[in-house]
Amino acid sequence: MSFAGLCVMISGAASGFGRLAARRLSAEGAKLSLADIDATGLAETAAMLHGAAPLTCQIDVRAEEDH
């Protein structure tokens, strides 16, 4: 399956599986929107990616006031 040109949103992108997914989907050509509470980790993930710079958002998806 090709992800070229598709837009993908990943929460928890600062580390672990979220970071892995971001790297893999970026390599496949997806346009990414990344979210995480950890701004430093989020920036590190964004710096690892290929292609267009992702949209990043520091957010705690568990906190209703952040929505």
Secondary structure, 3 states (H helix, E strand, C coil): CCCCCCEEEEECCCCHHHHHHHHHHHHCCCEEEEEECCHHHHHHHHHHCCCCCCEEEECCCCCHHHC
